[in-house]
């Protein structure tokens, strides 16, 4: 057993194990457990409930929409048994390490308690699958609705009602009951109650969104598009409304792109790793760089033109930064002798810019990063193990340090063991140096110097 308690009782003493995954049958039914870095997730298929707790201070919390995606776990098991899904490469999922073999064995025990027809629906989606499973599990009518292409999207929309309804409303707080109550209503009435225009064109637009890219936030963006005449007209004749297309149309920079630009964006319809926010982040960063460099921005005609312009602006920003000499605070020495052999602090803006050039990402080109770094709220490191990576850490408004980003060459995804090490580093950092950086008020005074500069804390490198 992974621990000697039922997760619904937070008063009992917990005994954590290092097995990282497990399955057991308790008096209340089947229970699947999965550890992820510093957290553990406990999932019960019947009744459908999910809890999480921190390993450092175990206390259980119930989750409506956990990051543990049931749909991806089902696909993992099925791929290991020979199934194929569009957009998924087998080696990326069906790994044969002892941990993944043990995890798939426990997942098979879990899936024995979930009907196969419900599993088939869940495998079509990448995110938000637990909320959808709760709806399917509690409502046979939801499974009937999923028999058609339009119906499966309506069922997903109802499962994501907590992201669509006003915060604090009864429907938002009791989203499962809200979804079950609307299942027998007409589809146009359902979308109308979720804030969409109650028209046939709304259902048609929803049917053009690939299931594998649907998320609660994407539905919110689609709703804003359909409720705006100008944006709705830009989306009306597109054959597919992929995630990147919806994000660009919903962004405040839509006037920076031409209608032909939208036809050049990724439109994959499989369950894949398409970067839904990548294009709009690239567009936002290009506009921000142009404003900082006092340059005009063209109306982009294609995705390739946007990437070329962004690279040109980054080169100009790096050249400008090389002319400046700024002394940065030194990061605290938290590394062991072994870590010092493969961790190199980037202790100047020039070093950050050089790292950005070497690794082909945007480190050091954002005004927000530079101001934070000058006042000890942002540090970056070049990592040479387990692969070549760049780590950036930042301090939030409450004085707590967190991972700003961890990326490889050209913003490739870092391996899980690198994330685990970075999480441990930040935990050490917070124990020893929490709240030592500048306050938000002091930072605000410094940021006010950059008049006319558009800042965005959520951009990747």
N, C-alpha and C positions, 0 to 999 in steps of 0.2 A: 504494500500500500504506500501511496505517496504521502499520506498524512492520516492521522488517527481521528478524523472528525468529519462531520457532515458540513458542507460549506454554508448551509443556511443558519448555522449556529456560530456566531462570531465570538462567543464567550469561552469556548473550549480552547485548550492549549493546542497549538499547531506544531507538527513535527515535519519539516520540509525534507524532501529527498532530492538527490541530484539526478534522478532518472529522466527528468524533463518531460515525460509524457506517461500517461497511465489510463487504465480503465478499471472500474469496479462496479459491482451491483450492490447497492445499499437497500435497506428496507423501503426507501422511497423510490427506487428504480435505478436505471443505468446512469452512470456518471463518468464522463470523459474529462481528463485533465491534461492541460498542455502548458508548459513553462515557456516564457519568452523573455529572455534577459532577466530583468528584475521583477517580473510579474508572473502570476499564475492565473490561468483561466479554467473555470470549472463549468462544464456544459451538461445539462440534463435534457435529453430529447423528449421526455414525456413525464410531466408537463414541460413545455419548452421554456427553459430558464437558463440564464448564463450569469455567472458571477466572476469577479476578478478581485485580486488582492495583491498588495506589494509584498515581496519576500522580506524586505527589511523591517516592515511594520505591518504584519498580517492583520487586515481587517477587511471583511468581505463587502463588496458593493454589487448590486444587481445592475446589469447592462441591457439596454434595449437594442443597441446596435454595436456590438463589440468588434474590435479589429480582427478577431479570429474569424475568418470567413469560412463558413460551412461549405459553400459551393466550391471553393478552391480545394478544400480537403477531400471532397467527393471526387473531384477531377484527378487529384493526386492518386487516389486508390485505383480509379478506373484506368488511368494511363499505365500504372504498374501492372495492370491485368491485360493490357493490349489495346485499350480504347484509344481513339484519336480525337482531338478537338482542334478546330481551325485556329491558327494563331499561336499554338503552344508547341514548343519543341520538346520532345520527350526527354532528352538529357537534362533539361532545366528543371524538371519536376520529379521524374522517377529516379532519384538518387539512391544509391545503394549503401550509404554509410549505415553503421549500426543504429544510429539515432532514427534515421528515416525508416529503416526496416521496422524498428520497434513501434514507431509512430503509426505506420500504415497498419500494422497488426491491431493496434488499439482502435484505429479508426474503423476497421472492418467490424469490430465488435460493436462500435457505436452505430454504424450504418445498418446493422441488423435490426435496430429498433426504429428505423426511419423508412416509411414506405418508398418503394422504388420510383413510383410516379412522382412523388414529391422531390426525390433526388434528381430526377430528369429535369425538372423545372429549375432547380437551384444551380445546376451546372451551366446554365445559359448566362449567368450573371457573374461579374467579377467582384462587385462590392455590394454591401447591404443585404447579403443573403440570409443573415440570421433573422432580421426583421421580416423578410419574406417567408422564411420557414415558420415563424411564429403564426403568421396569418394563415398559411396553408395548413398547419397542424391543427389550428383551432376552428377552421371554417372549411367544410367540404365544398361550399359554393365557390371558394377561391380557387380550388383545384379545377373545378368545372370551368371557371372563367379562363384558366390558362390553356384551354384546349385550342384557342385561336391565337394568331399572332398579335392582334389588337388587344385581346383579353389579357395576355400574359403581361403586357406593359401596363394595363390598368391595374392589375393585381400588384405589380411592383410599385406603382404610384401610391396605392392605398397603404402598402407596407411602409412607405417613406412619408406617411402623413405627418409624422413628428417633425420633419424638416420643412414641410410646406405650410403648416398652419401657424397662426400667430402664437408667439411664445407666451406661455402661461394660460392659453385658452384650454377649455375642457377637452376639446378634441386633440390638442397637442399633448396634454398630460396623459390622456387615455387613448393613445393613437390606435391601439389594437381594437378596442371597442368601437372606435370611430370607423375603422376600416371594415370591420365585420358588419356594422349597421348599414353601410352603403353598398354592400356587395350585390344586392338585388335591385339596386336603382339602375336607371338608364345610364349609359356610359357618358353621354354629354352632361348629364346632371352630376355625375361623380366628379368629372374634371372641373365643372363649374364650382362645386363646393370646395375644391382644393385651390381655387383662385385663378384657374385658367378660363379663357373665354369658352362658354358652353356651346361650342359649335362643332360641326363635322370637320372643319379644317383643323381644329385642334387635335382631333383623333388622328387625322391623316398625318399631321406633323409628328405626333408621338410615335406613329408606326414607322417613321423614317429614321428614328434614333436606334442604332445598334444596341441590342440588349446587353452585350458585353461591356458597353461603356456607360450604361445608366448608373447614376448615383443620385443621392438626395440633392446635392449642390447643383448637379447638372439639370435636374428638374426645375430647381428654382431659377436658374438662368434661362431655361426654355420658357418658363412662365413669363419672365420679364420681357422676352422677345415677342411672344404672342400677344402681350398686352400693350405693345408699342407699335404704332402703325409703320414707322420707318423701318424698324428692325424686322418686323414681320414680312414686309415686302422684300427685304434682302434675302430672307430665308425661304420665301414662298416657292421658288422654282428650283431649288437645289434637290438633286435626286436622293442624297443621303445627308442627314443632319448628324454628323459625327461629333464626338466630344470637342475636338479642337475647333470645329466650325462654330458650334454653339458658344464656346468661350469667347471667340473673337467677335461674333455678332453682338454678344451681350456686353462686351467691354466698352469703356468710354473712348477707345481709340478706333472705333469702327470707321470713322471718316478718314483714317489714314490708309485704308486698304480699298482696292477696287473690287467690283463684283467678280472679276476673273481670278482675283487672289484666292477667294474662298474655294474655287474649283481645284486649286493646287494643293489643298491641305489633305492630311491623311484621313482616309475614310474606311479603314479596316472594320469588318463586321464580325470578326472572331473574338474569342476570349484571349486577349494578348496584352502585351506590356506597353501599348500605345500611351504616349505621354500627353494626357488631355490638356494639361496646363502649359505645356512647353512652348507652344506657338504664341499664346497670348502673353506669357512672361517675356519671350524674346521681343515681341512688339513693344511691350511696356518699357523694357530696358533700353531698347533702341531710342525710343522717344525721350526717355530720361537722360540718356547720354547726349543726345543732340541738343537738348535744352541746356545741359551743363556746359557743353562746348560752344554754345551759341551758334549752332548750325541749323539749317532748315531741314525738314524731314519730307521726303517725297511721298507721293501716294503709291504705296507698294502694289505692284502688279502680279507678283508671284512670291511664293514662299522662299525660293532660292534668292530672289532679289533682297528680301528681308534679311536673310542670313548673311549675304555679302555686305549689305549696308551695316549690319550690326558688327561684323568683324572689322570693317573699316573704322567705325566709331570707337571700338575698343582699342585699336592700334593708336588712334589719335589721343585717346584718354591716357594710355600708358606713356606715350611720348610726353604729354604734358606733365604727368606725375614725376617722370624722371628728372624734370627741371626743379622739382621741389625737394627740399631736405627737411624732413620732420623727424624728431627723436620720439620714439614710442616708448611707453612704459614697458618694463620687462615682465613677462609672465612669471607667476610663482613657480619655483622649482619643485614639481610634484613627481618627477620621474625617478624610477629606479635606475641603477647602473645599466641594467640590461636594456631598458627602454631608451636611455640616452644614445644607445648605439644606432637606433633607427628612427628617432624622433628629432626633427630639427625645427626649433622655433623660428618663425619668420618675424624678426625683430625690427623691421623697418618697412615703410611703404614701398620702397624700391624692391625689397625682398618679396613682398606680397605680389607686386606687379610682375616680377620675374617668375614667380610660381604660377601666376595666371597664364603667362605666355608659355611656360614649359608644359603645363597641364591642359592648356587650351580651354580655360573657363574664365569666369568674370571676376575672380578674386582681386580686390584692390581697385576696381574701376567704379564702384558705387560710392557716392558721397556719404551715405549712411555708414558704410563699413569704415571709411577713413576717419570720420568724426568719432565714431565709437572707439576705434583703435587708438587715436590720439589721446583719449581720456580713460584708457584702461577698461573699456567695456567690450572689447572685441580682440581676440587673439587668434592667430592662425599658425598651423604647424604643417611641415612637410613630413609625411610618413613613408618609410621605405619597407614596411612589413605589415601584413603578409603580402601585400602588393603595393605599388606606388599609389599613394592617396594624398589628398589634402583635407585636413581637418580644421574647421573653424568653430570656436566657442564664443558665446556672447552672454551678457548679463541682462536679465529682463528688468522690468520696472520694480520688482520686489527684491532685487538684489540676489536673485538665484541664477546661477550659471547653467546653461544648457547647450546642447549641440546645435550650432547654427546650420552647419552642413558638413557632410562627409562624402566626398566624391572622388572618383578616379579620373583618368584622362578623358577630356571632352564630356564631363559630367556623367560618366558611367557609374553604375550602382556599386557601392562598396560591399564586400562580402560580410556575412553575418558576424563572423568572429571579430572583424574590425569594429563593427557597431557595438559589440559586447565590450570590447576593450575601451572604446570611447565613452560608453555609458559609465564604466567603472572609473575612468579618469574624471568625468564631471562629478560623480558622487564624491570622490576624494576632494576635488576642488571646492565643492559646496561645504564639506565638513570643515575645511581649514580656512577658506577665504570668502565665505558668503557675505555679501553686502559691502565689500571693500571698494567697489567701483563707484564712479560718479552717480549722483542721484538723477532721476528723470528731469528735475527742474534744471539742474546744471547742464544736462545734455540738451535740453530744450533751448537754453540760451545760446549754446554753440551752434545748434542746427539752424537757429534763426538767422545766422550769418549768411547761410547759403540761400539767399533770396532768389526766387524763380527756379529753384532746383526741385525736381519731383523725386521724392524718396520713396522707397518701397522696401520694407523690412522682410517681406515674404519671398523675395527673389532668390533663386539658387545662385551659385557662383556665376 
